[in-house]
Amino acid sequence: CHKFLWPVMHGMKVFEDDVTNLDKEERTQLDVNYRDYQVWNRRYADVVETQLTPESLVWVHDFYLLLMPKYLTIQRPDARIGFFLHAAFPSSEVLRC
């Protein structure tokens, strides 16, 4: 996540030719990295879910846990979740493919 999301969250375009023209092995590695990121966020949500009480407020920080609220909400739709992104959300220009 750090090699891809960090640049995006800091205003750097990552959808240029250097990424879109990756060979099969490099694309496979990006896919593996994203699956690892998903698994890590799911596991984090699993641990948080075990600690929740009806009064709990889960406060999530930064893009490392960007997917965790989704996974926690699937397990506990009643969970109260706040999210703080420490960087400005990328502009549409950065996200444009």
C-alpha positions as CSV (number, residue, x, y, z in Angstrom):
1,C,0.0,0.0,0.0
2,H,2.9,2.4,0.7
3,K,4.3,2.1,-2.8
4,F,1.0,2.9,-4.4
5,L,-1.4,4.7,-2.0
6,W,1.2,6.9,-0.4
7,P,2.1,8.7,-3.7
8,V,-1.6,9.0,-4.6
9,M,-2.5,10.5,-1.2
10,H,0.4,13.0,-1.7
11,G,-0.7,14.3,-5.0
12,M,1.5,12.2,-7.3
13,K,0.1,10.6,-10.4
14,V,0.6,6.8,-10.5
15,F,-1.5,6.0,-13.5
16,E,1.0,7.2,-16.0
17,D,2.9,5.0,-18.4
18,D,5.3,3.7,-15.8
19,V,2.4,1.9,-14.1
20,T,0.0,1.2,-17.0
21,N,2.8,-0.4,-19.1
22,L,3.9,-2.9,-16.4
23,D,4.9,-6.3,-17.6
24,K,2.9,-9.4,-16.4
25,E,5.2,-10.1,-13.4
26,E,5.0,-6.5,-12.2
27,R,1.2,-6.5,-12.5
28,T,1.0,-9.8,-10.7
29,Q,3.0,-8.3,-7.8
30,L,0.7,-5.3,-7.7
31,D,-2.3,-7.7,-7.5
32,V,-0.6,-9.7,-4.7
33,N,0.2,-6.5,-2.8
34,Y,-3.4,-5.3,-3.0
35,R,-4.7,-8.7,-1.8
36,D,-2.3,-8.5,1.1
37,Y,-3.6,-5.0,1.9
38,Q,-7.2,-6.3,1.8
39,V,-6.3,-9.3,4.1
40,W,-4.5,-7.0,6.5
41,N,-7.5,-4.7,6.8
42,R,-9.9,-7.6,7.2
43,R,-7.8,-9.0,10.0
44,Y,-7.6,-5.7,11.7
45,A,-11.4,-5.4,11.5
46,D,-11.7,-8.9,13.0
47,V,-9.6,-7.9,16.0
48,V,-11.4,-4.6,16.5
49,E,-14.8,-6.4,16.3
50,T,-13.9,-8.6,19.2
51,Q,-13.4,-5.5,21.4
52,L,-16.5,-3.6,20.5
53,T,-19.2,-2.7,23.0
54,P,-22.5,-1.0,22.2
55,E,-20.8,2.3,23.4
56,S,-17.7,1.9,21.3
57,L,-16.5,4.5,18.9
58,V,-13.8,3.2,16.5
59,W,-11.5,5.9,15.3
60,V,-9.5,4.9,12.2
61,H,-6.4,6.8,11.1
62,D,-4.9,7.1,7.6
63,F,-4.9,5.2,4.4
64,Y,-3.2,2.1,5.8
65,L,-6.7,1.2,7.2
66,L,-8.8,2.7,4.4
67,L,-10.7,-0.5,3.9
68,M,-11.1,-1.5,7.5
69,P,-14.3,0.4,8.2
70,K,-16.0,-1.4,5.3
71,Y,-15.0,-4.8,6.7
72,L,-16.0,-3.9,10.2
73,T,-19.4,-2.6,9.0
74,I,-20.0,-5.9,7.3
75,Q,-19.5,-7.7,10.6
76,R,-21.1,-5.1,12.8
77,P,-23.5,-2.8,10.9
78,D,-24.2,-0.9,14.1
79,A,-20.6,0.0,14.7
80,R,-19.9,3.7,15.1
81,I,-16.8,4.5,13.0
82,G,-14.9,7.7,12.5
83,F,-12.1,8.1,9.9
84,F,-9.3,10.6,9.7
85,L,-7.1,10.9,6.7
86,H,-3.8,12.6,7.5
87,A,-3.3,13.7,3.9
88,A,-5.6,15.7,1.7
89,F,-7.7,13.4,-0.4
90,P,-6.3,13.3,-3.9
91,S,-7.7,15.6,-6.5
92,S,-9.6,14.3,-9.5
93,E,-6.5,15.2,-11.6
94,V,-4.4,12.7,-9.7
95,L,-7.1,10.0,-9.9
96,R,-7.8,10.5,-13.6
97,C,-6.7,7.4,-15.6
